Amino acid sequence: MSDIFFVKVAYASGVDGFITQVSNLILNPLLKFLFVLAFVLFFYGIVQYVMNPENQDKIKQGKSHMLWGLVGLVIMFAVWAILQIIIDTFKIEGINPKEGTVELKDYNPKYPPQ
């Protein structure tokens, strides 16, 4: 489960090292941070809602925090689910988003074309 939040990108040769480093050092930690931030916002909203039953402003703020934290979590899970649905629906072979690999078939065109 820990790798479903990583960005999986297929790279062209030549820029592989740079893009891999950007993905590993910037994008993956950023996605983890955003997921944790959405969860903390949701949890903070629950605490704010439960701890202030007499203050209507705090209850309203707590509901808002819970809603936006939940929206963030749903969006992050939905992107991953949509990717899986597309791969499964069109039976795309050679792409493994869990490992971040793409296998391409050899391209050997015949010359001259027949």
C-alpha positions as CSV (number, residue, x, y, z in Angstrom):
1,M,0.0,0.0,0.0
2,S,2.9,2.4,0.6
3,D,3.8,2.6,-3.1
4,I,0.3,3.5,-4.5
5,F,1.0,7.1,-3.8
6,F,4.2,7.2,-5.8
7,V,4.3,8.9,-9.2
8,K,5.1,6.2,-11.8
9,V,6.5,7.7,-15.0
10,A,7.9,6.1,-18.1
11,Y,11.1,7.8,-19.2
12,A,12.8,8.3,-22.5
13,S,16.5,7.6,-22.6
14,G,18.7,10.7,-22.1
15,V,16.7,12.4,-19.4
16,D,16.1,9.3,-17.3
17,G,18.5,10.2,-14.5
18,F,17.1,13.8,-14.0
19,I,13.4,12.8,-14.2
20,T,14.0,9.8,-11.9
21,Q,15.6,12.1,-9.4
22,V,12.8,14.7,-9.6
23,S,10.3,11.9,-9.1
24,N,12.1,10.2,-6.2
25,L,13.2,13.4,-4.4
26,I,10.4,15.8,-5.0
27,L,7.1,14.3,-6.4
28,N,6.9,11.2,-4.2
29,P,7.6,13.0,-0.9
30,L,5.2,15.8,-2.0
31,L,2.4,13.3,-2.6
32,K,3.0,11.7,0.7
33,F,2.9,15.1,2.4
34,L,-0.4,16.0,0.7
35,F,-2.0,12.7,1.7
36,V,-0.9,13.2,5.3
37,L,-2.0,16.8,5.2
38,A,-5.5,15.8,4.0
39,F,-5.7,13.2,6.7
40,V,-4.6,15.6,9.5
41,L,-7.1,18.2,8.3
42,F,-9.9,15.6,8.4
43,F,-8.8,14.4,11.9
44,Y,-8.5,18.0,13.1
45,G,-12.0,18.7,12.0
46,I,-13.3,15.7,13.9
47,V,-11.5,16.9,17.1
48,Q,-12.7,20.4,16.6
49,Y,-16.3,19.2,16.1
50,V,-16.3,16.9,19.1
51,M,-14.4,19.1,21.6
52,N,-16.7,22.2,21.1
53,P,-20.3,21.0,21.3
54,E,-21.5,24.4,22.6
55,N,-19.7,26.7,20.1
56,Q,-21.5,26.8,16.8
57,D,-18.7,28.6,15.0
58,K,-16.2,25.8,16.0
59,I,-18.7,23.2,14.9
60,K,-19.1,24.8,11.5
61,Q,-15.3,25.1,11.2
62,G,-14.9,21.4,12.2
63,K,-17.4,20.3,9.6
64,S,-15.6,22.4,6.9
65,H,-12.3,20.9,7.8
66,M,-13.7,17.4,7.8
67,L,-15.3,18.0,4.4
68,W,-12.2,19.4,2.7
69,G,-9.9,16.8,4.2
70,L,-12.3,14.1,2.9
71,V,-12.4,15.8,-0.5
72,G,-8.6,15.7,-0.7
73,L,-8.4,12.0,0.3
74,V,-11.1,11.1,-2.2
75,I,-9.4,12.9,-5.1
76,M,-6.1,11.3,-4.4
77,F,-7.6,7.8,-4.3
78,A,-9.8,8.5,-7.3
79,V,-6.8,9.4,-9.5
80,W,-5.2,6.1,-8.7
81,A,-8.5,4.2,-9.2
82,I,-9.1,5.9,-12.6
83,L,-5.7,4.9,-13.8
84,Q,-6.3,1.2,-12.8
85,I,-9.8,1.3,-14.5
86,I,-8.3,2.6,-17.8
87,I,-5.5,0.0,-17.8
88,D,-8.0,-2.8,-17.0
89,T,-10.7,-1.7,-19.4
90,F,-8.5,-1.3,-22.4
91,K,-6.4,-4.3,-21.4
92,I,-3.2,-2.3,-21.8
93,E,-0.3,-4.7,-21.6
94,G,3.2,-3.9,-20.6
95,I,2.3,-1.1,-18.1
96,N,2.7,-1.9,-14.5
97,P,1.8,1.1,-12.4
98,K,2.6,-0.6,-9.1
99,E,6.3,-1.1,-10.2
100,G,6.4,1.9,-12.5
101,T,7.5,-0.1,-15.5
102,V,6.6,0.1,-19.1
103,E,7.6,-2.7,-21.5
104,L,7.5,-1.8,-25.2
105,K,7.6,-4.3,-28.1
106,D,10.4,-4.0,-30.5
107,Y,9.7,-1.8,-33.5
108,N,11.2,-3.2,-36.7
109,P,9.7,-1.5,-39.7
110,K,10.2,-3.1,-43.1
111,Y,11.8,-0.9,-45.7
112,P,10.6,-0.2,-48.3
113,P,7.0,-0.5,-47.2
114,Q,5.0,-3.2,-49.0
